[in-house]
Amino acid sequence: MQEKLNVAVFVDYDNIEIGVKSTLRRDFHVAPVLDALKERGVIVAKFAYANWGRQEGATRQMAENAVQMVQRIPSPRGDKNGADINLALDALEMAFTHPHVNAFAIVSGDSDFIPLVNKLREYGKTVFVVGGKAFTSTILQQNCHEFISYEGLLDDMPSEAKKEYQRPPRLPDQKFVKVDRGPQPQQQPPAQGQAGPPPQQQPPPQQQPKQRPAPLDLAQAVPLVERALEVLERRAVQPQLGLLKSTMLQLNPSFSEKAYGAHSFSEFVEMLKRADYVHVTGSGGRYMIERKRSAVPDTPMLDPDDSLQLLRDVLENHRLDMEDGVQADNLQAWVSEESPQLDWKRYGFQEFNELLNFAQDRTVVRVEPDEVKGLTVYLGAEFYPPAPPPLPDPDEQPHEYDERQPFVAGQPTIFEPDPKPVSPRARKRPTKTAKDGGAPKKRATTTRRKNPN
């Protein structure tokens, strides 16, 4: 019987908020995240870390969902990783002091939490990571037990709730107050040569929410399905529906059937059956899945690492333009024009931003999210290798300590030791005498006592 999961939720609000706004162009809402975690276990604790004085709009939704808000006040010299450290310390403290909590959910896309995830797994805790596929580190996705994409949660919501959660975000300085001033007199056009009233300032346009990309080809999931079925066959276990998905998540925690256009895993298996990739028997939710050894996908998924070389070529062509950073949409246009063979969907990425996220973990690019501009891409550390060490000067005379190895008693050496080792006291510089031009040595004299008689 599967152990009941008691889940503690830790939200890095600053990271998840700017990631959702810069990639999906929507506000982050914690309710769909909590609903998804309730399907996996019982939520026993909920914490969110941010400077809540600057997040007035988010405090209401946190209070409505009974999330405990932990205040982070940045220091005058900056406190970039303050929330990360607080979150990690509180999570480890709960792992030590609350043994009934056996599952942790980290709502963030920051790769700084990889040591925390590894430590929690070391202590036998189940770890969920919730974030966007376009800004959550791929290393973090692969090292948890299950990665839950925020994009997939929006697709599962009802239409009425989706309208509420998919509203475009309000710009930072955008504040409008409606004031009823009554009927206004109609303004007459200014006479010729007369300056008219200054034009009213128009509010900045709101960003439209980004539409979800088209699903991936179902054939790209066949290798993972076959590998999971092979594992179950070696264990002599009947490949049922739930067991198959748990095995696929063990092999690839970032797997999601929603990326292939399915709303549930049973629908995903039905799609595999219709495509003649697997053989399914049973009904009423008790399906038995078997792999078809003759089923070979027409368009298999390519190795994602192979896409980086094509991306490097485009970045090298625009190296000067990349110095000050470019928008991700502009870089995508360059890739489509100069390297049309780089189809990121064939490499397992639903959109171009997911490819950039993967390239950032490989130090090919550096991506900085912005709430208004979106993603800004810079050249990664790979394009700025460290300077080589200076070559030795052939005219420089070697020092004595470079040629001779110190002798240590009891240690092997290629040099012969001195015949008479000199003690450290004898190595001191001798005192100069009168013969050497130094001060003459004083003789010791004895004082005789005079006889009073």
Buried (B, 14 or more C-beta within 10 A) or exposed (E): EEEEBBBBBBBBBBBBBBBBBBBBBBBBBBBBBBBBBEEBBEBBBBBBBBBBEEBEEBBEBBEEBEBEBBEBEEEEEEBEEBBBEBBBEBBBEBBEEEEEBBBBBBBBBBBBBBEBBEBBBEEEBBBBBBBBBBBBBBEBBBBBBBBBBBBBBBEBBEEEBEEEBBEBBBBEEEEEEEEEEEEEEEEEEEEEEEEEEEEEEEEEEEBEBBEBBEBBBBBBBBEBBBBBBEBBEEEEEEBBBEBBBBBBBEEBBBBBBBBBBBEEBBBBBBBBBEEEBBEBEEEEEEBEBEBBEEBEBEEEBBEBEEBBEBBBEBBEEBEEEBEEBBBBEEBBEBBEEEBEEBEBBBBBBBBBBBBBBBBBBBEBBBBEBEBEEBBBBBBBEBBEEEEEEEEEEEEEEEEEEEEEEEEEEEEEEEEEEEEEEEEEEEEEEEEEEEEEEEEEEEEEEEEEEEEEE
